[in-house]
Amino acid sequence: MLYEEFEYDSLKTLVDGFVKAKKNNLYGVVNKKNEEVIPIAYDKITTEKDRFALVYKADKVGLFDITGKPLIPMGYDTIDIQFYYERGDISPIFLIKKDNRWGVLDYKYEILIPMIYDQIELFYSRFFRVKKDGKFGLITREGEIIEKLEYEKLDFSSGRGKIFYNAKKSKKKISTKYLENIQGEISVKKLN
């Protein structure tokens, strides 16, 4: 692998012959042939799982695959890559933030959950706790609403092969429920 080292201020080996290159305080990615697959035009580049390159410029972020294919355009405030395991396969899901609103893109980079929430968190690789206007709700990874945005508090725990959650509405007692997955169908069961 020969790189024209004198062309760059620094080089960092990535995977499969790709190298993160720095030149004039800007970053990009070059291949074995010394071709820029991601232009040396970004303030910062970080990689995730040797598959993705998050590129940053002027407080905005976009996403490429490591070979230089654009996946998510520049312009987001945050792209948080989460991985979930299903049937022995690891797949990515992307929590995205723009203008203080969060949403989710699926592994095909298509909108799964629209960017309308104040907060989104992935739990147990399958569920999203969402928050909007001070209220919490629960959505599956497929975008199905399990609990509407009507809770002041929504906390998770697990045990006995089930996922439990406590949901509290204003001035009412906390109700404990659990999620069951029977042949791919999610059902909610109430404990109290």
Disulfide bonds with the S-S distance in Angstrom:
none
